[in-house]
Amino acid sequence: MSEKKIPTKMYLDESELPRAWYNINAVVKHDPALNPKTLKPCTLEDYSKVFCTELSKQELNVTDEYIPIPEEVQEFYKMIRPSPLTRAYCLEKVLDTPAEIYYKFEGNNTSGSHKLNSAVAQAYYAKQEGLTSLTTETGAGQWGTALSMACAYYGIDVTVFMVKCSAEQKPFRKAVIETYGGKVIPSPSMTTEVGKSILEKYPETGGSLGCAVSEAIERANETPNCKYVLGSVLDYVILHQTIIGLETKAVLEKFNIEPDILISCMGGGSNFGGFIAPFIKDKKEGKKNYRIIGVEPASCPTLTRGKYVYDFGDTGKTTPLLKMYTLGSGFMPAPNHSGGLRFHGMNPIVSKLYHDGYIEATTVKQTEVFDAAVTFAKSEGILPAPESSHSIRVAIDEALKCKKTGEKKKIVFCLTGTGYFDLKAYTAFNEGKMTDYVPTDEDLAKGFATIPDIPQNK
Ligand SMILES: *Cc1c(COP(=O)(O)O)cnc(C)c1O
């Protein structure tokens, strides 16, 4: 096998596809989410008021290492999976590096991202529970698209609160969501109390995921037979996204590839967590020594500059309190072109892994990211999403380090999606009009001031 050339595209057969998700909570224990009123650990009842019951159960499951994927969800997955693992021979050539670069491509579906992996599971459980509608938020629009696709498949209505600056940058996203029957409301909006109060304070705001979450929860609470679903941040979303990591691990083993470095971008942590989860046990037990690198935008540096405390997931301070790295739920990131990465917090499992030193985190600036995106697009033929290009930047940088040292490291990254709806951003970059905004310590202090003052945070 070692003599044989590694193919450019590597797939699992249908019979080799994962039939269960990997529940990393059975292996990595983090502090429990708290009910903000009682400051006691959230119960199934607390969660089920907002989220589907089955998803709430998954959120609280810290015992089963594997959770079966429902047959119907497996059937849907077969339309879009397995996603290919590609050896980036052309990129390696352009970089003239001895490193081997591989990427798992999650953008080969209409939503253009990995988000459909969880959207279909969430819509399935909503349908099982007899719900007739769902609400959600979307940043860049990928999650809103994915959920509207999944809801169309199961015949459920969906209202999507879309971060305003993204809605303005990407009118065609709205058109796709509406084509699948979803309703789009730019956030903050005047249609909710929390939206009105945010607009009163910040009339010029381009919005944030945190605001959109609050609006979506408010709408779900006042609508009969409706619940709220989330596209990232929570542990159950990571659970669904482990399909990425399980396939990656299996296909690497199938082709005898032993990775040295695993890289992915981090917004709320769902693709990153799902991508790396199946690799963590071996690393934790000292059997493998992978470097695992999470990449965040310099404009929203949650792990690298945030605090590890209990905080809300939304600006309106309505969600359970999560123990996580956070910039404060009141942090308003500067409008940048990676809408999917503009979240003030980070999933609790990913936060815990970072806190315990099992993973690294790094930040990159927007213009460096687009520079890498263009190099990748020209060599590999895929126009990457700005979010995914954060991973490309770091993969290229690691490969260039190998060029200096002569090391043949095997670098694997998750290419989370495509950038066809991000052409405004590409245009700004091509015309030399893109800027890099890095928040000052003063800017961050304003966000930190919104972190709840509770005994657990002392
Ligand atoms: C949403 C999104 C991300 C970031 O979200 P995570 O939950 O952190 O994975 C990254 N890439 C793309 C293409 C996205 O749509």
The ligand as a Tripos MOL2 file, in Angstrom:
@<TRIPOS>MOLECULE
LIG
   15    15     1     0     0
SMALL
NO_CHARGES

@<TRIPOS>ATOM
      1 C1        -21.3950   28.1370    9.9040 C.3       1 LIG1
      2 C2        -20.1550   27.8620    9.1980 C.ar      1 LIG1
      3 C3        -18.9300   27.7440    9.8630 C.ar      1 LIG1
      4 C4        -18.7730   27.9460   11.3370 C.3       1 LIG1
      5 O1        -19.6800   27.3260   12.1730 O.3       1 LIG1
      6 P1        -19.2670   26.2140   13.2240 P.3       1 LIG1
      7 O2        -20.4810   25.9270   13.9840 O.co2     1 LIG1
      8 O3        -18.1670   26.7800   14.0720 O.co2     1 LIG1
      9 O4        -18.8000   25.0600   12.4320 O.co2     1 LIG1
     10 C5        -17.8130   27.4370    9.1360 C.ar      1 LIG1
     11 N1        -17.8660   27.2720    7.8010 N.ar      1 LIG1
     12 C6        -19.0080   27.3960    7.1180 C.ar      1 LIG1
     13 C7        -18.9930   27.2160    5.6370 C.3       1 LIG1
     14 C8        -20.1870   27.6860    7.7880 C.ar      1 LIG1
     15 O5        -21.3230   27.7940    7.1030 O.3       1 LIG1
@<TRIPOS>BOND
     1     1     2 1
     2     2     3 ar
     3     2    14 ar
     4     3     4 1
     5     3    10 ar
     6     4     5 1
     7     5     6 1
     8     6     7 2
     9     6     8 1
    10     6     9 1
    11    10    11 ar
    12    11    12 ar
    13    12    13 1
    14    12    14 ar
    15    14    15 1
@<TRIPOS>SUBSTRUCTURE
     1 LIG1         1 GROUP 0 **** ****
